[in-house]
Amino acid sequence: MMRDETFFHSLTVKENICQGCTHCMKVCPTEAIRITGGKARINYERCVDCGQCMDVCPHSAIIIEQNDLNQIYSYQYRVALIPSVLIGQFEDEISEQQIIGALGEVGFTHIYYSEFGVDILRTLGANISVYADQNPVVSSYCPASVRLIQIRYPNLLPNVNLVRTPAQITALYVRSYLESLGANSKEVGIFYITPCAAKYAQIKTPGSATSGLIQGGLNLDYIFNLIKKQLSSTGKKERLSKLKIEIPPVTKGAFLWSLTKGESSLMQGRTLSVDELHNVIEFLELLEDERSKNFDFLELRACATGCSGGILTPRNRFLATERMKHHAAKLPNDLPQNLKDEIMKTGQHLIRNIKYNRVKPINSLQLDVNTSEAIKKMEKASRIEDVLPGIDCGLCGSPTCKALAEDIVRGLASIRRCLVLKVKDPGGLNHLARIWGEAVGKELNDAPVVTPKEEV
């Protein structure tokens, strides 16, 4: 979770493939994408790494970066944190043990469910802990939702839960546990298999709550294909079933945590679950207007159905969800006592590190850093928007007429880009351009494009 450090972004546009079709621009919930010079450009100051642009791209021109798998061999203790949604990607005939065995064949020495942290929290405090400055407490589990609040709804930051996410707590426990067995901390490499772009971005962001705890991220669809390759032969499938690599058990509640209502169902008081980022935005508007504050806990997920709908999950999200629920039906409601005792040995260390610093806002939507100038630009943008056709066709390269008006006052676009006005009255368009104080021929192509400052 970002504080005041530069935020890493995992989504990248491959310009040699991009056709400038506007699909990504139109679906982006934060209006972070523009089409300039026939190519999609991402304004990373607005991007929350939800991955919806990648999902709709018909040309596969948007990709998500990941760490090189060979990086795991830099460590003697190679720990994979797997989300429970990984199990949901496989048919019923593929057992949990076969999946774990295949991960062992890939090179991991220890494997834990990332949701094991839910059971750790319950063991330490008898219930799921939450901590925020004010109610309703907003889940911090989905980094895309938290970054959205940082950018668009900073007044709601005091509501964000400051208790670490399950994966972070699991990483804390695993490192402490291995060190208690004699492992050198520098020899422990923990890698999270991520179902989405936002979690990988969080791992790679310097100074984030995850940074340092987890050494890298691997895309779930990539790992899924590796496992399928391992399970391709019947003989090998049987051998992997017997491979002596174990995974600590999790409870039913923990296993279903990442699904819609999975987290809120374990919370006390009045709770509400909202999934898919456009729905989250709609609800946050209500919450900011203080029309929906009679809740105790809010579960917000950027992906439909929760993490089973993550951009890196290859299987249909409804089938994956059903498989997860089918698997969870066989799981216990509580951990065995010996595992609880093991957790309590590192209890004090975990409790000391269970929370992190308050989340700070990201002022990326301001029209100007100077308040009086920002007000003037806001008024100017409103006047420009009144002149524009208001049909939000996107032909100008901005997602809406309002976005184009804001791009104009920021000096990133010209009103000449409006093709509707150009067809209606070319001469009048020149006159309008002179009114708004723009140089003739100025185009968005001339504007600087914000790019990631770190590459994998």
C-alpha angles and dihedrals in degrees: 000000000000123000117172097318127104110280118231118225124205100191116095132178116224099216094194089063101034114105097189091240094154095229091120094044093053096049098044105114094205098043090241096144131079130177110230127166089000092300134101114248124192121216097212093196088071099033118107095185093241090146097221089129091058091048095058099037106117092197099050088237095142118071139178119229124225140180119272109261089226088068089078090069090067085079133063092210107050111189124190117200104200123192115228088241087075089072089051092060093070133071119254093260091065106082128214090244092054090053091048091046091052090052088052090053090051088059111269117135098192130030129192134171108247087224089063084094089072090062091044090056092048091049092051097044108015089243143037107289122225130180129180137143093246143007142296092050111220117213116248092199096102110060092195090059092047092050089049089057091048091054106034108017108034091154087070096055092098086063095058115110111247096197111109120258120257093257091053092048091048090052090050091051097045094051092047091046094050091046089053087058091054102269119147108237091229089058093057116091117183118195126188120213101218128207092195146037095241095062092050090049089052092052092052097044110105112238095013122138089257098041111108094012093072119036099203150342133239123198114249095224090054092050090044090058092047090053092047089053090051090050096045095103123060093222093052090046090059092047092051089053088062098041110126100235115116136198121209111247124254130202126252092254093051093047091055095041096105095054123090107283090010094111100033092051089066094049127093126240127015112344137180132195123206123180135186116047098250088055090047090053091050091051095045088055088058092044093051089051087055092241096122109036099117092099131097099208136017124199110201122186125181092207127067111255089010124266092346084073093051117140091244097051108104098197128079105273095230093052090046091050092050092050090050092051091047090052093044092055088073095050125098124250092229139032121254113265095244090058091047089053090051091052092050091057088071093032098115093049091050094046091052091054100035095105133048136199124294116275117251127216125255111222098207099127097058115116089213137001089231109079097214091048091048090055091050091049091047090054091046091050089051091053091048091049090054089059095048119088095249096221095117093220094158093220090125092063094253120101097234140010088251090054090050090051090052091046089053095053090047089055092244098113145021128232084234087079091072102101093189092061090042091057094043099047120355092178092049089051090059089050091051091050090055091048092057091049097245127149114247111263097017110154137185087246087074092057121100116255119220111230133184114276095212131052128195 
